Amino acid sequence: MYRQESKNLQTFLTGEGQLLELISEGAPLPEVLDRVCTALDVQVGNVVSLVLFPDDAEHALHSIEQSAARFGLSAFSCTAILSPTGEFCGTLEIYCCVPRKPNLSERGLIERAAHFAAVAIQHYKEDVQAESCSLDWNGATGGSPREGPPSRN
């Protein structure tokens, strides 16, 4: 038992390192969130997870619940994805093949996955903001923020 738990922990930590690398390299948000969900699905087993954003959550959740029920899946977990400042970024929805609730170990994995999703979303938002500021600077000065204002020779 200890050997298996140790192997699972090692696999999980390796996966976390790869996720952090993807985030820091600026990988597309859907790719990062897909990897977060896939890692969680593999670790928990017999589940399917997805991330819903606040703007599409209500309509999409109803549709997803109907589709899940049609395929015999039951709601397993619904966890809020919160930024470090407590801003609501979305939900991590998980559906299972058999009706049950997550155990203590699985709840820990779900919390880690929600944390990684929050980090990825926050990083993406910061990149979009920085890009927007850069575009504003270029439009106002004719140059990039790194170059400074154009010289007037």
N, C-alpha and C positions, 0 to 999 in steps of 0.2 A: 504494500500500500504506500509506504513512504517513498519508494523508488518512483512509482507512478506519479504521485503528487509532485515530487521534485522535477520530474520530466515535464509535467504540465506547466509548472511555474517557469522553468527555463524556456519553454516554447512561448509562453505568454510574454515574458520579458523581452525575448528576441523580437516578437511581434510589436511590442510597444516601441522598441528602438527604431524599427522600420517605419512605424507610423510617424514618430517624431521627425525622422529624416524626410519623409514625404511632405510633411507640413512645412518644415523649414526650407525645403527646396521650392516651395510654392506650387506643389502639385494641384491640379484642379480639385475644387471642393468635392464634387460628386465622386471622384476617384478615392479620395481620402475617406469619405463617409462610407463608401462601399466596402473599403478594406476594414474599417472599424466594425461594420455590421457582419462581414464575413468571418472575421476573427472571433467575434462573439458567438455567432452561430456554430462555429466549429468547436469552440470551448464548451459551450453549454450542451450542444447536441440536440437534434430533433426540433429545432426552432428556426424561425425566419424572422429577421429583424429589419427595421427600416427607420429612417429619420424623417419626421414631418416638421416643416417650418411653420411658424405662427400664421402666416398669411394664407396657407392652404390647408391648415389642420382640420378645421371643422368639416368641410365638405369631403376632403380626402379621407378622413378617419371613418366617416359613415360608409363610404364606398369600399374602403379597405376591409372594414369589419364584415360587410356583406360578402365580399370575395373570399375572405378567410373562412367564414362559416360554410360557404359553398364547397370549399375544398377540405372541410372537416378540421380546420384549425381553430384553436381556442385562444382567447387572450391570455397571455402568460405574464406580461409586465408592461407597464407604461411609466416611463421615467422622464421627468423634466430635464431638459438640457439647459443649464444655467451658466452664464459667463462668470468669470471671477468676481465681477461686480454685482452679480445677482440678476442680471438681465436675462429674461426668458428668451432663449434662442430656438426652442423647438421641443419635440418629444422623441424619445427613443421607444418605438413600439415593437413589441416582441410577441409573436404568435407561436403556439406549440401544437404538436401533433396529438397530444393527449391532454385532457384538462388537468392542470396542476399549477401550483405556484412555485416560484423559484426558492431553492433552499438558501441557506446562509452563504455558502461559497458562490453560488450563482448570482446572488444579490451583489456580492463584492465585484464580480466580473461586470455586471450590468452598470454599476456605479463607475467603474474604470472606463468602460466604453462610453458612457455619457460624458465623462470628463474629457476624454480624447475628442469626442464630437464637439464639445464646447471650445476646446483649444483650436481645433481646425476651423470652426465657424468664426471665432474671434480673429484668428490670423487672416482669414479670407476678408473679413470686414475691414481690418486695418490695411490690408493691401489695396482694397478698392478705394478706401479713403485716401491713402497716399497717392494712388494713381490720379484720383480726382484733383487733389491739391496740385500735383505736378502739372496736370492739364490746365488748371486755373493759372498757375505761375507762367506756363508757356504762353498762354493767350495774352496775359497782361504785360509780359516783358519781351516776348520774342525769343526767349532762351529757356534753358532748363534750370531748376533750382541749383544744380551742381555747378553749372557754368556761371551763374550770377547774371546780372543784367547785361545786355549787349553794350559794347563800348561805343562811344560817340566820337570817333576819330574823324 
